[in-house]
């Protein structure tokens, strides 16, 4: 079977993405970083639209920052409540703890 260079490039890109994701996950797990304690993504509803907030960083004080499209961002700590960044507007995640986000199915972990 003959593959075009476009198909080969697409296959190679897919392999590299999967390999990179596995390596990142292994490195993070092996090191036992603080990232392991926060969900990878959080699903929140705001004004009838579903948004996926992705973990962007964890500061030295333990505050995790999540970002989504439309310049939305939020923060949360391991034992605190979710807060909006740069706005007083709230959605379905605002004020919830990580335990509450996990219990409601809004927190998405990578295992």
C-alpha positions in Angstrom: 0.0 0.0 0.0 1.3 3.4 -1.0 0.7 6.4 1.4 0.9 10.0 0.2 3.2 12.4 2.0 0.1 14.1 3.5 -1.1 10.9 5.0 2.4 10.1 6.4 2.7 13.6 7.9 -0.8 13.3 9.5 0.1 9.9 11.0 3.4 11.1 12.2 1.8 14.2 13.9 -0.8 12.0 15.6 1.9 9.6 16.9 3.9 12.5 18.2 0.9 14.1 20.0 0.0 10.7 21.7 3.6 10.1 22.6 4.0 13.6 24.0 0.8 13.3 26.1 1.9 10.0 27.5 5.4 11.4 28.3 3.9 14.4 30.0 1.5 12.3 32.0 4.3 9.9 33.1 6.6 12.7 34.1 3.9 14.5 36.1 2.9 11.3 37.8 6.4 10.2 38.5 7.3 13.6 40.1 4.1 13.8 42.1 3.5 17.4 41.2 0.8 19.6 42.6 -0.9 19.3 39.1 -1.9 15.7 40.1 -4.2 17.2 42.7 -6.2 19.4 40.3 -8.5 18.3 37.5 -7.2 18.8 34.0 -10.4 20.6 32.9 -13.6 21.9 34.4 -16.9 22.2 32.5 -19.0 25.2 33.4 -22.2 26.7 32.0 -22.4 30.5 31.7 -25.4 32.2 30.1 -26.6 29.0 28.4 -23.2 28.2 26.9 -20.9 25.3 28.0 -17.3 26.3 28.5 -14.3 24.0 29.1 -11.7 25.6 31.5 -8.2 24.0 31.2 -5.6 24.0 33.9 -3.0 26.6 33.0 -0.8 27.0 36.1 -0.5 26.4 39.8 1.2 29.3 41.7 3.5 28.7 44.6 0.7 29.6 47.0 -1.3 26.6 45.6 -3.8 28.7 43.6 -4.7 27.0 40.3 -5.6 29.1 37.3 -8.0 27.8 34.6 -8.6 29.4 31.2 -11.3 29.1 28.6 -12.1 30.7 25.3 -13.6 34.2 25.2 -10.9 35.3 27.7 -12.6 33.7 30.6 -10.5 32.6 33.5 -11.0 31.4 37.1 -9.0 30.3 40.1 -9.4 27.7 42.8 -7.3 26.2 45.6 -7.3 22.7 47.0 -9.7 23.7 49.8 -11.2 26.9 48.5 -14.0 27.9 46.2 -13.9 28.7 42.5 -13.6 32.4 41.7 -13.9 34.3 38.4 -10.9 36.4 37.3 -11.4 39.9 36.0 -15.2 39.7 36.4 -18.0 39.5 38.9 -20.0 37.4 36.5 -20.6 33.8 37.6 -21.5 30.5 36.0 -22.2 27.0 37.3 -18.7 26.6 38.8 -18.5 29.8 40.8 -18.3 29.2 44.5 -17.9 25.5 44.3 -15.0 23.5 45.8 -13.0 20.9 44.0 -14.9 18.2 45.9 -18.2 19.8 44.7 -17.0 20.1 41.1 -15.9 16.4 41.1 -19.2 15.3 42.7 -21.3 17.2 40.1 -19.2 15.7 37.2 -17.9 19.0 36.2 -14.2 18.2 37.0 -12.3 16.1 34.4 -9.2 14.3 35.6 -6.7 12.5 33.4 -5.6 9.1 34.8 
